[in-house]
Every structure is written in structure tokens, then in C-alpha cells.
Amino acid sequence: MGSAKPLPQANFVATVYHGLPENLFAPGNGEEGYFAFLGRISPEKGCDRAIEIAIATDTPIKIAAKIDRADQDYFEEKIRHLFNHPW
């Protein structure tokens, strides 16, 4: 069951995942030499942490993410500057 931290009073029953088949994509073997983040840029998804880990390990990161209007300020204040790292 997923985390319900953003709305603890909501009495969550279960988490509905993305709906894609579990075996649609296979983990890479690392030969390409980069990390990948696929998701939504919001505080609970950890994009900032993924970028910080990539920087700390000197590993390029490819990001494919959506920014909802509700998370635009979060992106501008907490994430955008992390893209300034010179790979």
C-alpha cells in the first residue's frame, strides 16, 4: 500500500498505480551511464533527491516529468536551480 502522507485524514484504502504492465520496461544494466527519473515534479515524488544523488555520484540524469500548475512554485523554488549543474 502506498503512502498517504499528503492527506492523512482521507482514510485511504489503497494506491492505484500507473496501470502499465509490470514487465513493460526492464531495468538497465548501467552501461548507458545515466540515471532516469520519470514522473511528476512534486514534493512527494523525490525529483530533487534524484538530482542530488546524480550530482553526488557525478552521474548524468535524464528527466521526463510533468509539472502541474499546483506544483509550479515548488519547481521554481526547489528544483529549477538543480538543473544548473554542469554535466
DABELMO-V963562 format. One line per field, one symbol per residue. ss: DSSP state (H for helix, E for strand, C for the rest). psi: psi as a letter, one per 20 degrees, with the letter a starting at -180 (. if undefined). burial: I if it has 24 or more other C-alpha atoms within 12 Angstrom, else O. Layout:
ss = ???
psi = ???
burial = ???
This chain:
ss = CCCCHHHHHHCCCCCCCCCCCCCCCCCCCCCCCEEEEEEECCHHHCHHHHHHHHHHCCCEEEEEEECCHHHHHHHHHHHHHHHHCCC
psi = prqkghmhiilqgrporiiqphjgqqqrjihhkrrppobporhiikhgggghggghjlpqpppoqqoqhhjgggghhhgghiiipo.
burial = OOOOOOOOOOOOOOOOOOOOOOOOOOOOOOOOOOIOOOOIIIIOIOIIOIIOOIOOOOOIIOIOOOOOOOOOOOIOOOIOOIOOOOO
